[in-house]
Structures are given as structure tokens and as C-alpha cells.
Amino acid sequence: MTDTAMSDSEHIEAGYAQCSRLTWAHGTTYFWGAMLLPKQDRRHVHAVYALCRLADDIVDAPGATLGPANTATRQALQDFRAEFDESLRTPHRARPVFAAIATSVRSAGIEPECFDRFFDAMAMDLVTDSYQTWQDLLGYMEGSAAVIGEMMLPVLHPRSARALRPARALGFAFQLTNFLRDVGEDLQRGRVYLPQEDLRRFGTDPADRRNDRAWREMLAFQIARNRELYAIADEGLTYLPRPSATCVGTARVLYSQILDRIEANDYDVFARRARVPLPRKAATAALAAIVGPTVHARMHRLQPRSPVTVEGIQ
């Protein structure tokens, strides 16, 4: 145990407190959604988010992708992964945040194999700076996004195995929203998370940072694709108990509102970052708790502006 003055339970509690602070600081959408869960399930959500955030911070270091910091970052990620793996075997010896994460993996029944796919995707960020096709991007998102839905699913106590595909779709949807919002930030890291085939088809290049007609049309296409993913995810609400469905529905509505903000900003993701204000997040969570997840999702039903078929989602 890291601090011999602590009991094992105090050690784990300290870790959960760290996970909660990380979620509040960097993932307020997840935090507000998780507020609607029972305490123990809420802690599991914070733990999964904290692990993913800590790993993501490592690979997002300046110069990490094919740059001067690449070697050091690869080693840091390997060390982080090894520390996580060891915490699963001996949580009482891990530092508090890892002890809490390991406790959640065990008590919630999260498959450890999910984390192998996640870390493999994080490693891809250090050697890959762009993706040629939508299917190529999905291959990366399989481990960086869809698998997060798989990690969260046991925490949500699904009533049917049919909840799996919507959970994975929600992971895809959340990450694609991130990609569309963070185009400028990702460029600074030397990465482009938009299919090159789509950029060529619309005749635009994010590196130009030009919000012209071609860029707006390309981004509108991606937003329609993103909304189709959210529509698939909505199908899973009926397979979850009410607290879980309310949590997921709230997070979905909050995250999808980022797309509305991008449109309101005339698709200019270079000049400003699309954000959902904190009061809106609090009000959305409160409304979901009152009217219920299915009604809430229906109130915010997302229809693409043009018919876009999302291929490759399983």
C-alpha cells in the first residue's frame, strides 16, 4: 500500500476522490450524467473516466506523435499500462487512483480485455497522424471509443445483451463529436481525425484553417454521420434500468448539443471551441431526472440534415 498510515478502505476511498475530481475537472458531461446514478455505480463511472483521461493526457503531450517527445511518451504509456496491469493483481499496493480503478474493474465486472484494446489504441496515437478512410478511423475508435461503452455497460446493469451495440455506438458518437469540436487542437498535436477520403471528396484541408463553403459542407456531412450514431445509441435506453437510462440519456443529450453549437458557430471550429455552458448541463440533468430518459431523448431527437448511412458499426 502506498501510505502505510491508511487502511485499505481509506486508500481506495482516497483514490475514488481523485477519480471524482478528475471527472469534474475534465469531463463535466460525464460527471453530470453520473450524478443520476446510485453512489457505487457513479464511482465506477468516475474510475473508468479517470483511467482513460490519465492515459489520454500522456499521449497528448506536445511532440508525442512522430515528434521529439515520441520515445519518452511511448515509454511513459508503457509504464502507465504496466502500473495499471499490476494494480489489477495487487490493488492494495497500488497508488490510490489505481487502487480505486482496480476495485471498480473487479466489483463492476468489467472485462480486463477491454483495457488491452484501449491501450493499444492509445499507442496508435504515437505512430499514426491521420486515417485514410472512415473504416480506418473506426478501427482506431474501436479501441479508443467503442470499448469505453463496453467498459461502462456492466456499471449500467443492462437488462438485455442487445444493449451492447448501442453502448458501442454511443462511444463512437462521443468521440466523433470530440474530433469535430477539437479539429484545431488536434492539428497542434500533429493529428487529423477526419477521414482523408472525405476531405478529398469535399476539396478541403483542415490545415488551411479556412472556414469556407467546402469546409462547412464537409463538417455538415460529419455532423449528420455523428447524429446517426447518436440515433443508434438511443435504441439502447430501453434496455437499461431507469437510473442508468437517465444517466446515459443525459450524457447523450449534453454531448450532442456540442454539434448544435458547432452549427451555431457556422462550422468555424478554428476560431472558437464549441461548448455547452455549465448552467445548461445542470438544467439538462435536472430535466432528465424529472421527465425520464426516454421522453428526454425524444425531446432532443437528432435527425441528420441529409441522409447518411453509418457503416461498420457493430
C-alpha positions in Angstrom: 0.0 0.0 0.0 1.3 3.5 -0.9 0.6 5.0 2.5 1.0 2.6 5.4 -0.9 5.0 7.7 -4.0 4.3 5.6 -6.2 1.3 5.8 -7.1 -0.5 2.6 -10.5 1.1 2.5 -9.2 4.6 3.2 -6.6 4.0 0.5 -9.4 3.1 -2.0 -11.6 6.0 -0.9 -8.8 8.4 -1.5 -8.5 7.0 -5.0 -12.2 7.4 -5.7 -12.0 11.0 -4.5 -9.2 11.6 -7.0 -11.2 10.0 -9.8 -14.2 12.2 -9.0 -12.0 15.3 -9.1 -10.6 14.3 -12.4 -14.0 13.7 -13.9 -15.3 17.1 -12.6 -12.3 19.0 -13.9 -12.1 17.4 -17.3 -15.3 15.6 -18.1 -18.3 17.6 -16.7 -20.7 15.9 -19.2 -19.9 12.5 -17.7 -19.9 14.0 -14.2 -23.5 15.4 -14.6 -24.7 12.2 -16.2 -23.2 10.1 -13.4 -24.8 12.2 -10.8 -28.1 10.4 -11.6 -26.7 7.0 -10.7 -26.5 5.4 -7.3 -23.3 6.2 -5.5 -21.5 3.0 -6.1 -22.2 3.0 -9.8 -21.3 6.7 -10.0 -17.9 5.9 -8.5 -17.3 3.2 -11.2 -18.0 5.8 -13.9 -15.5 8.2 -12.4 -12.9 5.5 -12.1 -13.2 4.4 -15.8 -13.2 8.1 -16.9 -10.1 8.8 -14.7 -8.1 5.9 -16.2 -8.9 7.0 -19.8 -8.2 10.6 -19.0 -4.8 9.9 -17.4 -3.8 7.7 -20.4 -5.0 10.3 -22.9 -3.0 13.1 -21.2 0.1 11.0 -21.7 -0.4 10.6 -25.5 -1.4 14.2 -25.9 1.9 15.5 -24.8 3.5 18.1 -27.2 5.5 16.3 -29.9 4.2 12.9 -28.9 3.1 11.8 -32.4 6.1 11.2 -34.6 7.8 14.2 -32.8 10.7 14.9 -30.5 8.8 13.6 -27.4 7.7 10.3 -29.1 10.2 8.0 -27.5 9.7 9.4 -24.0 5.9 9.3 -24.4 5.9 5.7 -25.6 7.8 4.8 -22.5 5.5 6.8 -20.3 2.5 5.0 -21.8 4.1 1.6 -21.4 4.9 2.4 -17.7 1.4 3.6 -17.1 -0.1 0.4 -18.7 2.2 -1.8 -16.6 1.2 0.1 -13.4 -2.5 -0.5 -14.3 -1.9 -4.2 -15.0 -0.1 -4.6 -11.7 -2.9 -2.8 -9.8 -5.4 -5.4 -11.1 -3.2 -8.1 -9.5 -2.4 -6.3 -6.2 -4.7 -3.3 -5.8 -3.7 -2.8 -2.1 -0.1 -2.0 -3.3 -1.1 0.5 -6.0 -1.3 4.2 -5.6 -4.8 5.3 -4.6 -6.2 6.2 -8.0 -5.2 2.8 -9.4 -6.5 1.0 -6.4 -9.9 2.6 -6.9 -9.9 1.8 -10.6 -8.9 -1.8 -10.0 -11.6 -2.1 -7.4 -14.2 -0.9 -9.9 -13.0 -3.3 -12.6 -13.4 -6.2 -10.2 -16.6 -5.2 -8.4 -18.4 -4.0 -11.6 -17.3 -7.0 -13.6 -15.6 -5.0 -16.4 -13.7 -7.3 -18.7 -9.9 -6.7 -18.4 -9.6 -7.4 -22.1 -11.3 -4.1 -22.8 -8.3 -2.3 -21.4 -5.9 -4.1 -23.7 -7.8 -2.7 -26.7 -7.9 0.7 -25.1 -4.2 0.9 -24.5 -3.4 -0.5 -28.0 -5.4 2.4 -29.4 -3.6 4.9 -27.2 -0.3 3.5 -28.6 -1.7 4.1 -32.2 -1.8 7.9 -31.4 2.0 7.8 -31.2 2.6 6.4 -34.6 -0.4 7.5 -36.7 -1.3 11.1 -37.5 -4.2 10.6 -40.0 -6.7 8.0 -41.3 -7.4 7.4 -45.0 -10.9 6.1 -44.8 -13.9 6.0 -42.4 -13.3 2.3 -41.8 -9.6 3.1 -40.9 -10.8 5.7 -38.4 -13.4 3.3 -37.0 -10.5 0.8 -36.4 -8.8 3.3 -34.2 -12.1 4.3 -32.5 -12.8 0.7 -31.8 -10.2 0.8 -29.0 -10.4 4.4 -28.1 -14.2 4.9 -28.0 -16.4 1.8 -28.6 -14.6 -0.1 -25.9 -15.4 2.6 -23.4 -19.0 1.8 -24.0 -18.2 -1.8 -23.3 -16.4 -0.8 -20.1 -19.4 1.2 -18.9 -22.1 -1.3 -19.8 -21.7 -3.6 -16.7 -21.9 -0.5 -14.5 -25.3 0.3 -16.0 -26.8 -3.1 -15.3 -28.4 -3.7 -18.8 -31.4 -6.0 -18.9 -30.6 -7.4 -22.4 -27.5 -8.3 -24.4 -29.0 -6.1 -27.1 -27.7 -3.1 -25.1 -24.1 -3.8 -26.4 -24.4 -2.3 -29.9 -26.0 0.9 -28.7 -23.4 1.3 -26.0 -20.6 0.9 -28.5 -22.4 3.3 -30.8 -22.5 5.9 -28.1 -18.8 5.5 -27.6 -18.2 6.1 -31.3 -20.6 9.1 -31.2 -19.0 10.8 -28.2 -15.5 10.5 -29.8 -16.6 11.7 -33.2 -18.1 14.8 -31.5 -14.8 15.4 -29.8 -13.0 15.1 -33.1 -15.3 17.6 -34.8 -15.0 20.1 -31.9 -11.3 19.7 -31.4 -10.0 19.9 -35.0 -7.8 22.9 -34.2 -6.3 21.4 -31.1 -5.6 18.1 -32.8 -3.8 20.0 -35.6 -1.5 21.4 -33.0 -0.7 17.9 -31.9 0.0 16.9 -35.5 -3.1 14.8 -35.9 -6.2 14.8 -38.1 -9.1 12.6 -37.0 -11.2 13.2 -40.2 -11.1 10.6 -43.0 -8.8 11.8 -45.7 -11.2 10.4 -48.3 -13.9 12.8 -47.1 -11.5 15.8 -47.1 -10.6 15.0 -50.7 -14.2 14.5 -51.8 -15.2 17.9 -50.4 -12.0 19.5 -51.5 -10.9 20.9 -48.1 -7.9 20.6 -45.8 -8.2 21.4 -42.1 -4.5 22.5 -42.1 -5.6 25.6 -44.1 -7.9 26.6 -41.2 -10.2 28.1 -43.7 -14.0 28.1 -42.9 -15.1 28.2 -46.5 -18.0 26.6 -48.2 -16.2 23.3 -48.8 -15.2 23.0 -45.1 -18.7 23.8 -44.0 -20.2 21.1 -46.3 -17.7 18.5 -45.2 -18.3 19.3 -41.5 -22.1 19.2 -42.0 -21.7 15.7 -43.5 -19.7 14.6 -40.5 -22.3 16.0 -38.1 -25.1 14.1 -40.0 -23.0 10.9 -39.6 -22.5 11.7 -35.9 -26.2 12.2 -35.4 -26.9 8.8 -36.9 -24.5 7.3 -34.3 -26.5 9.0 -31.5 -29.7 7.7 -33.0 -28.3 4.1 -32.8 -27.2 4.8 -29.2 -30.7 5.9 -28.3 -32.1 2.5 -29.0 -30.2 1.2 -26.0 -32.1 3.3 -23.5 -35.0 0.8 -23.3 -32.6 -2.0 -22.2 -31.4 -0.1 -19.1 -33.0 0.4 -15.7 -34.3 3.9 -15.2 -31.3 5.4 -13.3 -28.9 4.1 -15.9 -31.0 5.2 -18.8 -31.4 8.6 -17.2 -27.6 8.9 -16.8 -26.9 7.8 -20.4 -29.7 9.9 -21.9 -28.4 13.0 -20.1 -24.8 12.5 -21.2 -26.0 11.8 -24.8 -28.1 15.0 -24.9 -25.4 17.1 -23.4 -22.7 15.8 -25.8 -24.9 16.1 -28.9 -25.6 19.7 -28.1 -21.9 20.4 -29.0 -23.0 19.6 -32.6 -25.7 22.3 -32.3 -23.0 24.7 -31.0 -20.8 24.0 -34.0 -23.6 24.7 -36.3 -24.5 27.9 -34.4 -20.9 29.0 -34.9 -21.2 28.4 -38.7 -18.9 25.4 -38.5 -15.9 27.5 -37.5 -14.1 25.2 -35.2 -10.9 27.0 -35.7 -11.9 30.4 -34.2 -13.7 29.1 -31.1 -14.3 25.9 -29.2 -17.9 24.8 -29.1 -19.0 24.5 -25.5 -22.2 23.7 -23.6 -22.5 26.2 -20.7 -22.4 24.7 -17.2 -25.9 26.0 -16.3 -27.3 24.2 -19.4 -25.6 21.0 -18.2 -27.2 21.3 -14.8 -30.6 22.1 -16.2 -30.4 19.1 -18.6 -29.6 16.7 -15.9 -32.4 18.0 -13.7 -34.9 17.7 -16.6 -33.9 14.2 -17.3 -34.4 13.2 -13.7 -37.9 14.7 -13.8 -39.3 13.6 -17.2 -37.4 10.3 -17.6 -34.8 9.2 -20.1 -37.0 8.1 -23.0 -39.1 11.2 -23.0 -35.9 13.3 -22.6 -34.2 11.7 -25.5 -37.3 12.0 -27.7 -37.4 15.7 -26.8 -33.9 16.0 -28.2 -34.2 13.6 -31.1 -31.5 14.2 -33.5 -32.2 14.0 -37.2 -29.4 14.4 -39.8 -29.8 17.2 -42.2 -29.0 14.8 -45.1 -29.4 11.0 -45.2 -26.1 9.5 -44.1 -25.7 5.8 -43.6 -23.2 4.8 -40.9 -21.3 1.7 -42.0 -19.1 -0.6 -39.9 -20.9 -0.1 -36.5 -21.3 -3.4 -34.7 
